[in-house]
Amino acid sequence: MADLGKVDRRFFDEHIFPRLGADRDDVRLGPTHGVDFGLLDIDGTAVAIATDPVSVLPGLGFERAGRFALDFVLADVAVSGLAPSHLAISFTLPPTLSDDSFATLWEAMHAEAADLGVSIVTGHTARYADCSFPWVGGATALGVGDFGDVIRPDGARVGDDVLVTKGPAVEATGLLTTLFPEEIDLGGSTLETAQQRLDEAACVRDAMTAAAAGGVHAMHDATECGLFGAFVEVAEGAAVRLDLSTDEIPVRPGVRETCNALGIDPWRTTTGGTLVLAVDPEHTDDVVGALESEGTPVGVAGTVEAGSGVVVDGEEIAHPDVDPSWAAYERLARAAGEE
């Protein structure tokens, strides 16, 4: 297991996958490494389900931190093609968090959930000793709908176009420059531009827009280990080969400058909010047009081919396994005098 971040495929296959409790007929899709959600069949109704930690970053301000945390929880269901509809959430809060701060956090999460049509149906909220930010709980999201509307994470097909929204390191750029502006050596205007990326680190609405446009066979949120990790996970899930060019992928303003200042590779760095999509080429223009009409940059990065692996700019890549943003976060927090 890596010291920081998600477990790798070897650890998952050896320790987690063989031990999944009861074998039930209503589980259509169970835990799979690199796959965002599970899928249940409840009397013919599809239920996509995903669970994640609740990460609250007070440095963003509790209103912004609430929206940020909720969108990340809902994203793993949204990529199923079913709109997130229900949420269970548990808070294990540090004793130092005031009632007023929690009220601000919760109001923001409620407002975002209401805007997205998500009902919060159950939960648990308490303060406990030794709990600390940012990891202050967990949440499980559901999306309910027809099986015909489900976009499988392993659904990429030979001949599909591969689309990428927003590009690499959007989340890391926006998050780190917002939390540690004094510790990152960027000019004033470049810093402000980089900080704006944080408002793009959400993909629920993009996923729903792409799904509604039609022809999407697979959709994946490029979080830990960034786009290179996401490409490998899409290819392995569908047992196909991806042939891609970075020249066709958008790179948002401030990303290169931030990653250069931190000495991290943007293509291997977390980029929540960026989607990788495998799309029927007959529908590529529809999906691109729908996303661009909502102001989301998107590029046609390449194609799905027969075979295995991922080729980027003519060279085969492997899954990064370790996301460099974790070490960068640790260095910056130490420089800022945080524990």
Beta strands, then each sheet from edge to edge (+ up, - down):
strand 1: 27-29
strand 2: 38-42
strand 3: 45-55
strand 4: 84-93
strand 5: 119-127
strand 6: 135-145
strand 7: 161-165
strand 8: 216-221
strand 9: 241-244
strand 10: 275-279
strand 11: 298-305
strand 12: 309-312
strand 13: 315-317
sheet 1: 1+ 2- 3+ 6- 4+ 5+
sheet 2: 8+ 10- 7+ 11- 9+ 12+ 13-
end
